[in-house]
Amino acid sequence: MVIKGILGRKIGMTQIFDEGGNRVPVTVIKSDGCKLLKKKVQDKDGYNSLLLGFEEVKESKLNKPLRGFFKKLESSYYRVLKEIRVDSITEDLKEGEIITVGIFKPGDKIDVTGVSKGKGFSGGVKRWHFSGGGASHGSMFHRAPGSIGASSYPSRVFKGHHFPGRMGGETVTVRSLEVVKVYEDEGLILVKGAVPGARNNLIIIRDARKTGKGVEANE
């Protein structure tokens, strides 16, 4: 069994053409490979997961606790450490292996996790799609949220009501995206559609847990 999970960086979006000449929008994700640093198993740790190291760096770039952690593993130093939960771990998967984008093939369904773009402080129309008021001259009510109360009873604003506030910058998972192409030599994977985050954003790619489409936030 091959565990399909890897870290990468979002390069940006482009388009390609399929065999039928149809234009397909794709997101390009680059990964030079991840090192499997440690396996955690149910019997010992209480759950199954793989600890991956991504983007090798010099020792001087890390703090003392991280240096000690990598020295204990007798490993080189990495900028990013991420655990990927798995259902089970087989014996043929060895610590120290390098996992590349070659574990995915065109047609595979994947879940992609990233941090969405931060929009800063946003009003109700942008953040929650309030309709606002009329746009005509003399309206004097354009993009304000309007009434938020509940009449004379219970004469209060309900807890959790949508208000202006900070928008974006949240962990978002887009499920069941399709792998269109994989260029293993270049460390590139092309995914159909958009993935969360800005360019150079850290991306986690895993096997799709569900076959349906959808977005799940705050994982």
C-alpha positions as CSV (number, residue, x, y, z in Angstrom):
1,M,0.0,0.0,0.0
2,V,1.4,3.4,-1.0
3,I,0.4,6.3,1.2
4,K,-0.6,9.3,-0.9
5,G,0.2,12.5,0.8
6,I,2.7,15.3,0.0
7,L,3.4,18.9,0.6
8,G,4.0,21.5,-2.0
9,R,3.9,25.2,-3.0
10,K,1.2,26.8,-5.1
11,I,2.8,28.3,-8.3
12,G,-0.3,29.7,-9.8
13,M,-3.0,29.0,-12.3
14,T,-2.9,28.4,-16.1
15,Q,-4.8,26.4,-18.7
16,I,-4.2,23.4,-20.8
17,F,-6.2,21.6,-23.6
18,D,-7.5,18.1,-23.3
19,E,-7.6,15.5,-26.1
20,G,-10.9,16.9,-27.3
21,G,-9.6,20.4,-27.6
22,N,-11.4,21.6,-24.5
23,R,-9.8,24.2,-22.3
24,V,-9.1,23.1,-18.8
25,P,-8.2,25.5,-16.0
26,V,-5.5,24.0,-13.7
27,T,-3.5,25.0,-10.7
28,V,0.2,24.2,-10.8
29,I,1.7,22.9,-7.5
30,K,5.5,22.3,-7.2
31,S,7.1,19.9,-4.8
32,D,10.7,18.7,-4.8
33,G,9.7,15.8,-2.5
34,C,9.0,15.3,1.2
35,K,11.1,13.1,3.5
36,L,9.2,10.7,5.7
37,L,10.8,11.5,9.1
38,K,8.6,9.4,11.5
39,K,5.7,7.0,11.5
40,K,3.2,7.2,14.3
41,V,1.1,4.0,14.9
42,Q,-2.1,3.3,16.7
43,D,-0.7,0.9,19.2
44,K,2.1,3.3,20.4
45,D,0.9,6.8,19.7
46,G,-2.9,6.4,19.7
47,Y,-3.3,7.2,16.0
48,N,-1.8,6.6,12.6
49,S,0.1,9.4,10.9
50,L,3.2,10.2,8.8
51,L,5.5,13.1,9.8
52,L,6.8,14.7,6.6
53,G,9.7,17.2,6.3
54,F,9.6,19.7,3.4
55,E,12.1,22.2,2.1
56,E,15.6,21.4,3.4
57,V,17.4,24.3,5.2
58,K,20.6,25.0,7.1
59,E,20.9,24.3,10.8
60,S,21.3,28.0,11.6
61,K,17.8,28.7,10.3
62,L,16.2,26.7,13.1
63,N,15.8,27.1,16.9
64,K,17.5,24.9,19.4
65,P,14.6,22.6,20.1
66,L,14.1,21.8,16.4
67,R,17.8,21.2,15.9
68,G,17.7,18.6,18.7
69,F,14.6,17.0,17.2
70,F,16.3,16.5,13.8
71,K,19.5,15.3,15.4
72,K,17.6,12.7,17.4
73,L,16.1,11.4,14.1
74,E,19.6,11.6,12.5
75,S,18.0,13.6,9.7
76,S,18.8,16.7,7.7
77,Y,17.0,19.9,8.7
78,Y,13.6,21.0,7.2
79,R,11.7,24.3,7.2
80,V,8.2,22.7,7.3
81,L,7.0,19.8,9.4
82,K,3.5,18.4,8.9
83,E,1.7,15.3,10.0
84,I,-0.7,13.6,7.6
85,R,-3.3,11.3,9.2
86,V,-3.7,7.9,7.5
87,D,-6.0,4.9,8.2
88,S,-3.2,2.4,8.4
89,I,0.6,2.1,7.9
90,T,2.3,-0.9,6.2
91,E,5.7,-2.2,6.9
92,D,7.0,-1.6,3.4
93,L,6.9,2.2,4.1
94,K,10.3,3.1,5.6
95,E,11.4,6.1,7.6
96,G,13.8,8.2,5.6
97,E,12.1,7.6,2.2
98,I,11.6,10.5,-0.1
99,I,8.0,10.9,-1.3
100,T,7.6,12.7,-4.7
101,V,4.6,13.8,-6.8
102,G,5.0,10.5,-8.7
103,I,2.7,8.9,-6.1
104,F,-0.2,10.6,-7.9
105,K,-1.4,9.7,-11.4
106,P,-3.7,11.6,-13.8
107,G,-7.3,11.0,-12.9
108,D,-6.7,10.6,-9.2
109,K,-9.1,12.4,-6.8
110,I,-7.4,14.4,-4.1
111,D,-8.2,16.8,-1.2
112,V,-6.1,20.0,-1.2
113,T,-5.6,22.0,2.0
114,G,-4.2,25.5,2.2
115,V,-4.7,28.9,3.9
116,S,-7.1,31.2,2.1
117,K,-6.1,34.7,1.0
118,G,-6.5,37.3,3.8
119,K,-8.9,40.1,2.8
120,G,-8.5,42.2,6.0
121,F,-11.5,43.9,7.7
122,S,-14.5,43.5,5.4
123,G,-18.0,44.8,5.5
124,G,-21.2,42.7,5.5
125,V,-21.8,43.0,1.8
126,K,-18.4,41.6,0.9
127,R,-18.0,39.1,3.8
128,W,-21.6,37.7,4.0
129,H,-23.1,38.9,0.7
130,F,-25.7,41.2,2.3
131,S,-27.9,42.8,-0.4
132,G,-27.4,46.3,0.9
133,G,-29.6,49.2,-0.2
134,G,-30.5,50.7,-3.5
135,A,-27.7,52.0,-5.8
136,S,-29.7,54.9,-7.2
137,H,-29.1,58.6,-6.6
138,G,-30.6,59.8,-3.3
139,S,-30.8,56.4,-1.8
140,M,-28.6,57.3,1.2
141,F,-28.4,53.6,2.1
142,H,-26.0,51.6,-0.1
143,R,-23.7,49.0,1.6
144,A,-24.8,49.1,5.3
145,P,-26.1,45.9,6.9
146,G,-29.5,47.3,7.8
147,S,-31.7,46.1,10.6
148,I,-30.2,43.3,12.7
149,G,-32.7,43.2,15.6
150,A,-35.6,40.9,16.1
151,S,-38.6,43.3,16.6
152,S,-39.9,44.0,20.1
153,Y,-39.4,40.3,21.1
154,P,-36.9,39.2,22.1
155,S,-35.5,42.8,21.7
156,R,-31.9,41.7,21.3
157,V,-29.4,40.6,18.6
158,F,-29.0,36.8,18.4
159,K,-25.6,35.4,19.2
160,G,-23.6,34.5,16.1
161,H,-25.2,37.1,13.9
162,H,-23.2,37.9,10.7
163,F,-21.3,41.2,11.1
164,P,-18.4,43.0,9.4
165,G,-15.0,41.7,10.5
166,R,-11.8,40.0,9.5
167,M,-12.2,37.9,6.3
168,G,-10.0,35.2,4.9
169,G,-6.7,33.7,6.3
170,E,-8.4,30.5,7.3
171,T,-7.5,26.9,6.7
172,V,-9.6,25.6,3.9
173,T,-9.9,22.1,2.3
174,V,-11.2,21.7,-1.2
175,R,-12.3,18.1,-1.7
176,S,-12.3,15.7,-4.7
177,L,-10.2,17.7,-7.1
178,E,-8.8,15.8,-10.1
179,V,-5.2,15.4,-11.0
180,V,-4.8,16.3,-14.6
181,K,-1.0,15.9,-15.2
182,V,2.1,15.0,-13.3
183,Y,5.6,15.9,-14.3
184,E,7.7,13.9,-11.9
185,D,11.1,15.1,-13.2
186,E,10.1,18.7,-12.7
187,G,8.3,18.1,-9.4
188,L,5.0,19.5,-10.8
189,I,1.5,18.4,-10.4
190,L,-1.5,20.0,-12.3
191,V,-4.8,20.0,-10.5
192,K,-8.1,20.8,-12.2
193,G,-9.7,24.0,-10.8
194,A,-8.5,26.4,-8.0
195,V,-6.9,25.6,-4.7
196,P,-6.9,27.8,-1.6
197,G,-4.3,30.6,-1.0
198,A,-2.0,33.0,-2.8
199,R,1.0,32.1,-4.9
200,N,3.8,30.3,-3.0
201,N,1.2,29.2,-0.4
202,L,2.0,25.9,1.4
203,I,-0.3,23.2,0.1
204,I,-1.2,19.8,1.6
205,I,-2.3,17.2,-0.9
206,R,-3.9,13.9,0.2
207,D,-6.1,11.1,-1.2
208,A,-9.7,12.2,-1.4
209,R,-11.7,10.9,1.5
210,K,-15.0,11.5,-0.2
211,T,-16.1,11.3,-3.9
212,G,-18.5,14.2,-3.8
213,K,-17.6,17.9,-4.4
214,G,-17.5,20.5,-1.6
215,V,-15.5,22.8,0.5
216,E,-14.8,22.4,4.2
217,A,-13.3,25.2,6.3
218,N,-11.5,25.4,9.6
219,E,-10.3,21.8,9.6
